[in-house]
Amino acid sequence: LVRCSKMQHIVTAAKRARTLGHLLPGASGATGNCHRFASSSYPRFVKIVEVGPRDGLQNESKLVPTIDKVVFIKKLAEAGCPTVEATSFVSSKWVPAMADAQTVMESIRAWADARNESAQDSTASLGLGSGETKFSVLTPNLRGFERAVKAGADEVAIFGSASEAFSKKNINCSIDESIERFRDVADAARDLGIPVRGYVSCVAGCPYQGDVHPSDVARVSENLINLGCREISLGDTIGVGTPGQIVKILAEVKVRVSGERCERRKCPSNAFTLRSDSNSFLSNRLPLMWIAWQFTFTTLVAKRLPIYMQQ
């Protein structure tokens, strides 16, 4: 994996984007993990969350060696990705590709700590400074969360669905039951001061039930905010969303969970991700990203970073 062209393209694209001042840290006039836009109609920054090591590798037909995963994650961090979702602390029975989660996270934590202490760190010459990259992991239950904390994860993520049919097929429970399952994780994370990101899948359509109403997306988003999630990722899981449909979804979500409601729950009102897993970048992703920026949504979840940076 680490020798393949896709891997090299990810690193090259991230470095090139940073050099040109696109989306990654270090751009002229940027602060922290952000890029400033000339137009006042856009958000002041866009944050990239790279989920390839988890969401991408868990779907590979062949198991990827642990050492290759670790090298992959290191290269993403060295390239300047501000947040990398490294692995998933789930049952190896259900997701064999993530059976090495503990080893992967512990290896990355040790490497990151050593890098941060070193004055000769390779990222220092790029102007990133030490400790820029945060390492996130997926933790569907309290046991997984406890393992993740022990391994040194900076952030955790939980996942729900806007589709009842998808929720029952994917995690064998209803939407409301899934929210209750995550409550222990959210409470434990809050006690330890660990940020939580919430995923909402099938926001624009479901492979089992078809249409998904925007109000369902807003309701699940609100439930995750109530649990204590600091960011919400809205996922067009099967890539069927159209610009007009996405406008309705984002409008519904913003009305329900923005402003004073978010302030009371200590969640930034613009801490929402719009994500499309469609294969058609030019006809789908670019319009959806533009729409997200108009709504001041400021986080981009990427598992195909070269496409985002080079097309």
Number of C-alpha atoms within 10 A of each C-alpha: 14 15 9 8 9 14 16 17 17 23 21 16 18 26 20 16 21 21 15 13 18 20 23 26 27 22 20 13 10 17 13 15 21 24 23 20 16 9 8 8 11 18 20 17 22 23 22 23 22 26 22 21 21 23 17 13 20 19 12 10 8 9 13 14 11 17 12 14 21 20 16 22 26 18 17 24 24 21 24 26 27 23 22 27 25 27 30 30 24 21 13 13 9 9 13 13 23 23 20 16 24 19 14 22 27 17 18 22 17 12 13 20 12 12 18 16 11 12 11 10 16 15 19 15 9 15 12 21 18 18 14 19 22 17 24 27 29 27 24 23 17 18 14 21 27 15 17 25 17 12 19 18 24 19 23 27 25 25 20 27 29 28 28 20 18 22 21 15 12 11 14 12 16 17 21 14 13 19 20 12 16 21 18 17 24 26 14 14 21 15 8 9 11 15 17 27 23 28 24 25 24 28 33 26 22 22 13 11 11 12 14 17 17 20 17 19 24 24 16 25 28 21 17 26 22 20 21 22 26 22 23 26 22 27 24 22 20 17 20 18 23 15 18 11 15 20 18 14 22 21 14 18 22 21 11 16 23 16 14 12 17 20 12 10 15 14 22 17 18 21 19 27 26 24 23 27 18 15 11 11 15 12 12 18 22 16 16 23 20 14 18 25 21 14 18 20 24 22 24 21 22 20 21 16 22 19 14 18 16 12 8
